[in-house]
Amino acid sequence: MKKRMWMAALSAAGAASVVPGLAHAQSSVTLYGIIDTGINYVSNAGGQHQYAMSSGYNSGSRFGFRGTEDLGDGLKTVFDLENGFDNTTGKASQGGLLFGRQAYVGLSSRTAGTVTLGRQYDLVVDEVGRFAFAALGGGSSSAHSGDIDNLHNTYRINNAVKYVTPTIGGFRFGALYGLGGVSGDASRNQVISAGMHYVYGAFAAGAGYVNARNPNISFFGTSSQTTLTAATTNATSPAFSGFLSAHTYQDIAVGASYRFGKATIAGTYSNIAFKGVGDTTSGPNPSHYSGTAVFNDAEVSVQYDLGHAIRVGMAYDYLKGNGIDSNPGAIYNQVAANAAYYFSKRTSVYLVGVYQHASGTDSRGKAAVAAMNQQTASTSASQSLVRIGLRTVF
């Protein structure tokens, strides 16, 4: 027995001599996750009142494996594999993908920054999404219709290379390139993104940019296990699903917050453009549109801490579509409020209410109906949601 132990020790020592630094490398792998479950009441979901239990409203239910390995001289390997799931049924989210939320590996240096490769978030998500009310306790249905500006990280980028600088003087910058992977056409299905973040005391701000070619597939269609074609519309929100024959999707977003005492004020602004609508090699065009459809979205919110365990908040969002061809466009006014009680740092119970009113003409050329994010669209101009939920982090 002792002989076998000595032989194993000598083998390990030999391996360390072949690979310099192997014996000294430090590594860690962390299992983490969130489970978020609650009951919703929706006033009009496809023409009917709806009572339903659902998963992942305030935070998407998930589990993941995050790891690092110290390579020496301030350099380390990093990776993250993150699965989204519906804990009311046990099904995988993000179209059934095993690691549909994130799946990347990379190298990180204290002085040179971090490079990662795989399925990742764009820089609008990273640097502006944190200022949206949906991320501050309002949850998925307080996001902007269909998550049109992706501030609630509904859409991920496949085959992406991302670089993020170290934070210097409060500033951080990043860039991403998503390879389209189409033979003979390097620009088809490509995604380009850039962003920055700044923090100074109680003030924080961020800006982000995304440009996605053939977005019906490269951006809105990335939660699928099957090979997609231009015959399918890969986003269902009536606010913009009629524009998915766009050759290019562009999103320019900024956000900021300021904390004073127990209150935090935050705001976001997004300019979203569906350019070159009418490209049927990208997606369907049932209304025979051509040109560019532009949306502008502005949101303001406030959060207030009522003691150490209770937080409340309110937000107002205004989304305006400028229309295209003979379509004059639509307007979506939305108000939301939330309250959360924290049993501990990990577990909380929360209450959320959202109301949306639509007017004008939506992307399908029909009278606009209320269409809150991740809910079945209303058959009328108004829609309300109330949810009570329980969330725990591990």
C-alpha positions as CSV (number, residue, x, y, z in Angstrom):
1,M,0.0,0.0,0.0
2,K,2.8,2.4,1.0
3,K,4.7,1.6,-2.2
4,R,1.7,2.5,-4.4
5,M,1.3,5.8,-2.5
6,W,5.0,6.7,-3.1
7,M,4.7,5.8,-6.8
8,A,1.6,8.1,-7.2
9,A,3.4,10.9,-5.4
10,L,6.5,10.5,-7.7
11,S,4.2,10.4,-10.8
12,A,2.6,13.7,-9.8
13,A,6.0,15.3,-9.1
14,G,7.1,14.2,-12.6
15,A,4.0,15.7,-14.2
16,A,4.7,19.0,-12.4
17,S,8.3,19.0,-13.8
18,V,7.0,18.5,-17.3
19,V,4.4,21.3,-17.1
20,P,6.0,24.3,-15.3
21,G,3.8,25.7,-12.5
22,L,1.3,22.8,-12.5
23,A,1.9,21.9,-8.8
24,H,1.3,25.6,-7.8
25,A,-1.8,26.3,-9.9
26,Q,-4.9,27.2,-7.8
27,S,-8.3,26.5,-9.2
28,S,-11.9,26.7,-8.0
29,V,-15.3,25.7,-9.4
30,T,-18.5,27.2,-7.9
31,L,-22.1,25.9,-8.2
32,Y,-24.5,28.8,-8.1
33,G,-28.1,29.6,-9.0
34,I,-31.5,31.3,-8.4
35,I,-34.9,29.8,-8.0
36,D,-37.8,32.2,-8.6
37,T,-41.4,31.1,-8.5
38,G,-44.7,32.9,-8.2
39,I,-48.4,33.3,-9.1
40,N,-49.5,35.8,-11.8
41,Y,-52.9,37.4,-12.5
42,V,-53.1,38.9,-16.0
43,S,-56.2,41.0,-16.9
44,N,-56.2,40.1,-20.6
45,A,-54.1,37.3,-22.0
46,G,-55.4,36.6,-25.5
47,G,-58.8,37.8,-24.5
48,Q,-59.1,36.0,-21.1
49,H,-58.3,36.6,-17.5
50,Q,-55.3,34.4,-16.5
51,Y,-54.2,32.9,-13.2
52,A,-50.9,31.0,-13.5
53,M,-47.9,29.9,-11.7
54,S,-44.6,30.7,-13.5
55,S,-40.9,30.5,-13.0
56,G,-38.2,33.1,-13.3
57,Y,-40.1,36.4,-13.2
58,N,-37.9,38.6,-11.0
59,S,-34.8,36.7,-11.9
60,G,-34.6,33.9,-14.4
61,S,-34.4,30.5,-12.5
62,R,-31.0,29.1,-13.2
63,F,-28.0,27.0,-12.1
64,G,-24.5,27.3,-13.3
65,F,-20.8,26.3,-12.9
66,R,-18.3,29.2,-12.6
67,G,-14.6,28.5,-12.4
68,T,-11.1,29.9,-12.5
69,E,-7.6,28.6,-12.6
70,D,-4.6,30.7,-11.5
71,L,-2.0,30.5,-14.3
72,G,0.5,32.7,-12.5
73,D,1.7,36.3,-13.1
74,G,-1.8,37.7,-12.7
75,L,-3.3,35.5,-15.5
76,K,-6.1,33.1,-15.0
77,T,-8.5,30.9,-16.9
78,V,-12.2,31.7,-16.5
79,F,-15.3,29.9,-17.5
80,D,-19.1,30.0,-16.9
81,L,-21.7,27.4,-17.9
82,E,-25.2,28.6,-17.0
83,N,-28.5,26.7,-17.5
84,G,-31.9,28.3,-17.4
85,F,-34.9,26.2,-16.3
86,D,-38.6,26.4,-15.5
87,N,-38.9,25.1,-11.9
88,T,-42.7,24.8,-12.2
89,T,-42.3,22.0,-14.7
90,G,-38.6,21.1,-14.7
91,K,-38.1,22.0,-18.4
92,A,-35.1,23.8,-19.7
93,S,-35.6,27.4,-20.8
94,Q,-34.0,29.3,-23.7
95,G,-35.5,26.8,-26.2
96,G,-34.3,23.8,-24.3
97,L,-30.6,24.6,-24.7
98,L,-28.5,22.8,-22.0
99,F,-26.5,26.0,-21.2
100,G,-28.8,28.5,-22.8
101,R,-28.1,31.5,-20.6
102,Q,-24.3,31.5,-20.9
103,A,-21.5,29.2,-22.0
104,Y,-18.0,30.6,-22.4
105,V,-14.3,30.1,-21.6
106,G,-11.5,32.7,-21.6
107,L,-8.4,34.3,-20.1
108,S,-8.3,37.1,-17.6
109,S,-5.5,39.4,-16.6
110,R,-5.5,42.0,-13.8
111,T,-3.6,44.4,-16.1
112,A,-4.7,43.5,-19.6
113,G,-8.4,42.7,-19.2
114,T,-10.5,39.6,-20.1
115,V,-11.1,37.8,-23.3
116,T,-14.0,35.2,-23.4
117,L,-15.3,33.0,-26.2
118,G,-18.7,31.3,-26.5
119,R,-22.4,32.2,-25.9
120,Q,-22.5,35.5,-24.2
121,Y,-24.4,38.8,-23.4
122,D,-23.8,41.8,-25.5
123,L,-22.5,45.1,-24.1
124,V,-26.0,46.7,-23.9
125,V,-26.9,44.0,-21.4
126,D,-23.7,44.3,-19.5
127,E,-23.4,48.0,-19.2
128,V,-26.9,49.4,-19.5
129,G,-29.3,46.6,-18.4
130,R,-28.4,47.1,-14.7
131,F,-30.1,50.5,-14.7
132,A,-33.5,49.2,-16.1
133,F,-36.3,48.7,-13.6
134,A,-36.7,45.1,-14.7
135,A,-33.2,44.4,-13.1
136,L,-34.0,46.5,-10.0
137,G,-36.9,44.5,-8.9
138,G,-39.6,45.1,-11.5
139,G,-39.1,41.8,-13.2
140,S,-39.6,40.5,-16.7
141,S,-43.0,42.1,-17.5
142,S,-41.8,45.6,-16.5
143,A,-39.2,45.3,-19.3
144,H,-40.0,47.1,-22.5
145,S,-42.4,45.3,-24.9
146,G,-40.8,42.2,-26.3
147,D,-37.6,43.3,-24.6
148,I,-37.0,45.3,-27.8
149,D,-33.8,46.9,-26.6
150,N,-32.6,43.7,-24.7
151,L,-32.1,45.5,-21.4
152,H,-33.6,42.4,-19.8
153,N,-31.1,40.1,-21.4
154,T,-33.6,38.0,-23.3
155,Y,-31.3,37.5,-26.3
156,R,-27.8,36.1,-26.3
157,I,-25.0,36.2,-28.9
158,N,-23.7,32.8,-30.2
159,N,-20.1,32.3,-31.4
160,A,-19.0,35.5,-29.7
161,V,-15.6,36.8,-28.8
162,K,-15.7,39.5,-26.1
163,Y,-13.0,41.7,-24.6
164,V,-13.4,43.8,-21.4
165,T,-10.8,46.1,-20.0
166,P,-9.8,46.4,-16.4
167,T,-11.6,49.2,-14.5
168,I,-9.3,52.2,-14.4
169,G,-10.3,55.5,-12.8
170,G,-13.9,54.3,-12.6
171,F,-14.1,53.5,-16.3
172,R,-14.4,50.1,-18.0
173,F,-14.8,49.4,-21.8
174,G,-15.8,46.4,-23.8
175,A,-16.3,45.1,-27.3
176,L,-17.8,41.9,-28.8
177,Y,-17.9,40.3,-32.2
178,G,-20.2,37.4,-33.0
179,L,-19.1,35.3,-36.0
180,G,-21.9,34.6,-38.4
181,G,-20.4,31.3,-39.5
182,V,-21.8,31.5,-43.1
183,S,-19.5,30.3,-45.8
184,G,-18.6,32.9,-48.4
185,D,-20.3,35.8,-46.5
186,A,-18.4,36.9,-43.4
187,S,-20.9,39.7,-42.6
188,R,-24.1,37.6,-42.7
189,N,-25.5,36.9,-39.2
190,Q,-22.6,38.8,-37.6
191,V,-23.1,40.8,-34.4
192,I,-21.0,43.7,-33.3
193,S,-21.3,45.3,-29.8
194,A,-19.4,47.8,-27.7
195,G,-20.0,49.5,-24.4
196,M,-18.6,51.4,-21.4
197,H,-19.3,51.8,-17.7
198,Y,-18.4,54.5,-15.2
199,V,-18.7,54.7,-11.4
200,Y,-17.9,57.6,-9.2
201,G,-19.2,57.4,-5.6
202,A,-23.0,57.2,-5.6
203,F,-23.2,57.9,-9.4
204,A,-23.0,55.2,-12.1
205,A,-23.6,55.4,-15.8
206,G,-23.2,53.1,-18.8
207,A,-23.6,53.1,-22.6
208,G,-23.9,50.3,-25.1
209,Y,-24.2,49.6,-28.8
210,V,-25.4,46.5,-30.8
211,N,-25.5,46.0,-34.6
212,A,-26.8,42.6,-35.7
213,R,-27.0,41.6,-39.4
214,N,-30.0,39.4,-40.3
215,P,-31.3,39.8,-36.7
216,N,-34.3,37.5,-37.1
217,I,-31.8,34.6,-37.0
218,S,-28.6,36.0,-35.5
219,F,-30.2,37.9,-32.6
220,F,-33.8,37.1,-32.0
221,G,-33.4,33.4,-33.0
222,T,-30.5,32.3,-30.8
223,S,-32.6,30.3,-28.3
224,S,-33.3,27.4,-30.7
225,Q,-32.0,23.8,-31.0
226,T,-32.9,23.6,-34.7
227,T,-31.4,25.3,-37.8
228,L,-33.5,28.4,-38.4
229,T,-34.7,29.7,-41.8
230,A,-36.0,33.1,-42.9
231,A,-39.5,31.6,-43.2
232,T,-40.0,31.8,-39.4
233,T,-40.5,34.9,-37.2
234,N,-38.4,34.4,-34.1
235,A,-39.9,37.1,-31.9
236,T,-43.6,37.2,-31.1
237,S,-44.2,40.8,-29.7
238,P,-46.7,42.6,-32.0
239,A,-44.7,45.8,-31.2
240,F,-41.9,44.8,-33.6
241,S,-42.4,41.2,-34.9
242,G,-43.6,42.6,-38.3
243,F,-40.2,44.2,-38.9
244,L,-38.1,41.0,-38.7
245,S,-37.3,41.1,-42.4
246,A,-34.8,43.8,-41.4
247,H,-31.3,43.4,-42.9
248,T,-29.9,45.0,-39.7
249,Y,-31.0,45.6,-36.1
250,Q,-29.3,48.5,-34.3
251,D,-29.6,49.4,-30.6
252,I,-28.0,52.4,-28.9
253,A,-28.7,52.6,-25.2
254,V,-27.6,54.7,-22.2
255,G,-28.4,54.4,-18.5
256,A,-27.5,56.0,-15.2
257,S,-28.3,55.9,-11.5
258,Y,-27.7,58.0,-8.4
259,R,-28.1,56.9,-4.8
260,F,-28.7,59.4,-2.0
261,G,-29.6,58.1,1.4
262,K,-32.1,55.3,1.1
263,A,-33.3,56.3,-2.4
264,T,-31.9,55.4,-5.8
265,I,-33.0,57.1,-9.0
266,A,-32.3,55.4,-12.3
267,G,-33.1,55.9,-15.9
268,T,-32.5,54.4,-19.4
269,Y,-32.9,55.6,-23.0
270,S,-32.7,53.4,-26.1
271,N,-32.9,54.1,-29.8
272,I,-33.7,51.0,-31.7
273,A,-33.7,50.7,-35.5
274,F,-34.8,47.9,-37.8
275,K,-32.9,48.9,-41.0
276,G,-33.5,47.6,-44.5
277,V,-36.9,46.0,-43.7
278,G,-38.0,44.0,-46.7
279,D,-35.1,41.6,-46.9
280,T,-36.9,38.3,-47.1
281,T,-33.6,36.4,-46.8
282,S,-33.7,37.6,-43.2
283,G,-37.3,37.0,-42.2
284,P,-40.9,37.1,-43.3
285,N,-42.5,40.4,-44.5
286,P,-46.2,39.8,-44.6
287,S,-47.0,43.5,-44.7
288,H,-44.6,44.2,-47.6
289,Y,-42.8,47.0,-45.7
290,S,-39.6,48.6,-47.0
291,G,-37.2,51.1,-45.3
292,T,-36.4,51.6,-41.6
293,A,-38.5,51.3,-38.5
294,V,-37.3,53.3,-35.5
295,F,-38.3,53.1,-31.9
296,N,-37.3,55.4,-29.0
297,D,-37.7,54.2,-25.4
298,A,-37.3,56.2,-22.2
299,E,-37.7,54.9,-18.6
300,V,-37.3,56.5,-15.2
301,S,-37.5,54.7,-11.8
302,V,-37.0,55.2,-8.1
303,Q,-36.2,52.6,-5.4
304,Y,-36.5,53.3,-1.7
305,D,-35.3,51.2,1.2
306,L,-37.8,51.1,4.1
307,G,-35.5,49.8,6.8
308,H,-33.0,46.9,6.4
309,A,-35.4,44.3,5.0
310,I,-38.0,46.1,2.8
311,R,-37.5,47.8,-0.6
312,V,-40.2,49.4,-2.7
313,G,-40.0,51.0,-6.2
314,M,-41.9,52.6,-9.1
315,A,-41.1,53.1,-12.8
316,Y,-42.6,54.7,-15.9
317,D,-41.7,53.7,-19.4
318,Y,-42.5,55.3,-22.7
319,L,-41.9,53.4,-26.0
320,K,-42.7,55.1,-29.3
321,G,-42.5,53.6,-32.8
322,N,-42.1,56.1,-35.6
323,G,-43.7,53.9,-38.1
324,I,-42.7,52.8,-41.7
325,D,-44.3,53.3,-45.1
326,S,-48.1,53.9,-44.5
327,N,-47.8,52.6,-40.9
328,P,-47.9,55.6,-38.5
329,G,-46.4,53.6,-35.6
330,A,-47.5,52.9,-32.0
331,I,-47.0,54.2,-28.5
332,Y,-46.8,52.1,-25.4
333,N,-47.1,53.7,-22.0
334,Q,-46.2,51.5,-19.0
335,V,-46.2,51.9,-15.2
336,A,-44.8,49.4,-12.7
337,A,-44.4,49.1,-9.0
338,N,-42.7,46.5,-6.7
339,A,-42.2,45.7,-3.1
340,A,-39.8,43.1,-1.7
341,Y,-39.2,41.8,1.8
342,Y,-35.9,40.1,2.5
343,F,-35.9,37.3,5.0
344,S,-32.1,37.1,4.5
345,K,-29.5,38.1,2.0
346,R,-30.5,35.1,-0.1
347,T,-34.3,34.8,0.2
348,S,-37.1,37.3,-0.4
349,V,-40.8,37.5,-1.1
350,Y,-42.0,40.1,-3.6
351,L,-45.1,41.8,-5.0
352,V,-45.1,43.4,-8.5
353,G,-47.8,45.2,-10.5
354,V,-47.5,46.4,-14.1
355,Y,-50.0,48.3,-16.3
356,Q,-49.6,49.0,-20.0
357,H,-51.7,51.0,-22.5
358,A,-51.1,51.0,-26.3
359,S,-52.3,53.3,-29.0
360,G,-51.6,53.7,-32.7
361,T,-50.7,51.0,-35.3
362,D,-48.4,48.1,-34.4
363,S,-45.8,46.4,-36.6
364,R,-48.4,44.0,-38.0
365,G,-50.4,47.0,-39.4
366,K,-53.2,46.4,-36.9
367,A,-54.6,48.6,-34.0
368,A,-51.9,48.4,-31.3
369,V,-52.7,46.1,-28.3
370,A,-51.0,46.0,-25.0
371,A,-48.2,43.5,-25.1
372,M,-46.2,43.3,-21.9
373,N,-42.9,41.4,-22.1
374,Q,-43.2,37.6,-21.6
375,Q,-47.0,37.7,-21.5
376,T,-49.6,36.7,-24.1
377,A,-50.6,39.9,-25.8
378,S,-53.9,41.5,-24.9
379,T,-56.8,41.7,-27.3
380,S,-57.4,45.3,-26.2
381,A,-55.4,48.5,-25.7
382,S,-54.8,47.7,-22.0
383,Q,-53.2,45.0,-19.9
384,S,-52.5,44.6,-16.2
385,L,-50.4,42.1,-14.3
386,V,-50.1,41.4,-10.5
387,R,-47.6,38.8,-9.3
388,I,-46.5,37.5,-5.9
389,G,-43.3,35.5,-5.8
390,L,-40.6,33.8,-3.8
391,R,-36.9,34.1,-4.8
392,T,-33.9,32.3,-3.3
393,V,-30.3,32.5,-4.3
394,F,-27.7,29.8,-3.8
